[in-house]
């Protein structure tokens, strides 16, 4: 299967938000309180995603029919704010490829940057560990969202 990787265009925020919501509901949301689920839904709405593009960038993987297969969103070249792969595209290395491409871009755009962080859902901790992240503290809860803070060194180009 051939996938296309590219940055999200503003008119694609609805499709991205829809895929993220489906994955969140299926895999992550049950670990959050009602407050946390509402907070995440605000954070991952189409309008909010589109509104963040001034200091975030979002890389997409598109499937053969141009459907959103996966996304990674990076804030200020320092923090992974979203990483999701649609259920029908999981276990094909898409998250790893998105991460690889994001880290390569970060290393080029800010050669002085030493590390990247993420607040991983409990569901995704093992995946982030496979990507080279390590826990940077205990599990935390903020606004009802449960996460493990993690960090990873950025390789120099």
HUQUIBEL-V81937 format. One record per residue. SS is DSSP state (@ for helix, = for strand, . for the rest). PHI is phi in whole degrees, -180 to 180 (999 if undefined). NEAR is the number of other C-alpha atoms within 12 Angstrom. Layout:
BEGIN
SS_PHI_NEAR / SS_PHI_NEAR
END
This chain:
BEGIN
._999_13 / ._-95_14 / ._-113_22 / =_-111_23 / =_-115_28 / =_-165_25 / =_-72_28 / ._-71_31 / ._-94_19 / @_-56_21 / @_-76_15 / @_-102_26 / @_-61_31 / @_-62_22 / @_-65_29 / @_-64_41 / @_-61_38 / @_-65_27 / @_-64_33 / @_-61_38 / @_-61_31 / @_-61_25 / @_-66_31 / @_-59_34 / @_-61_22 / @_-77_17 / @_-115_20 / @_-118_28 / @_-55_28 / @_-66_20 / @_-83_26 / ._-104_27 / ._-75_18 / @_-57_16 / @_-62_19 / @_-66_24 / @_-63_25 / @_-65_20 / @_-63_20 / @_-65_33 / @_-62_28 / @_-65_19 / @_-63_25 / ._-106_33 / ._-71_28 / @_-58_27 / @_-64_21 / @_-70_21 / @_-60_37 / @_-61_26 / @_-70_20 / @_-86_23 / @_-66_22 / @_-74_15 / ._-130_17 / =_-123_26 / =_-138_32 / =_-127_41 / =_-100_40 / =_-114_41 / =_-110_41 / =_-111_29 / ._-78_24 / ._-58_14 / ._-100_12 / ._67_18 / ._-77_24 / =_-73_37 / =_-92_41 / =_-169_45 / =_-146_46 / =_-134_41 / =_-116_42 / =_-119_34 / =_-100_25 / ._50_23 / ._59_32 / ._-129_32 / =_-143_34 / =_-80_35 / =_-99_35 / =_-147_39 / =_-151_43 / =_-140_47 / =_-127_41 / ._-58_34 / @_-53_22 / @_-70_17 / @_-114_25 / ._-71_18 / ._65_16 / ._-125_20 / ._82_21 / @_-69_34 / @_-61_33 / @_-64_26 / @_-68_27 / @_-60_35 / @_-63_40 / @_-58_23 / @_-67_25 / @_-66_40 / @_-65_37 / @_-64_22 / @_-66_26 / @_-59_32 / @_-62_23 / @_-77_18 / @_-73_17 / ._-140_20 / ._-61_19 / ._-84_17 / ._-68_24 / ._-100_21 / =_-151_26 / =_-121_35 / =_-118_32 / =_-154_38 / =_-104_34 / =_-78_36 / ._-64_36 / @_-61_29 / @_-61_25 / @_-99_30 / @_-55_28 / @_-62_17 / @_-63_26 / @_-63_31 / @_-61_22 / @_-64_16 / ._-86_27 / ._97_24 / ._-82_29 / =_-128_25 / =_-62_25 / =_-120_21 / =_150_15 / =_-77_16 / =_-55_19 / =_-132_21 / =_-133_20 / =_-133_19 / ._53_18 / ._82_21 / =_-96_30 / =_-91_30 / =_-156_30 / =_-117_28 / =_-69_31 / =_-138_34 / =_-145_26 / =_-149_27 / =_-68_24 / ._-100_30 / ._-72_21 / ._-82_17 / ._-69_15
END
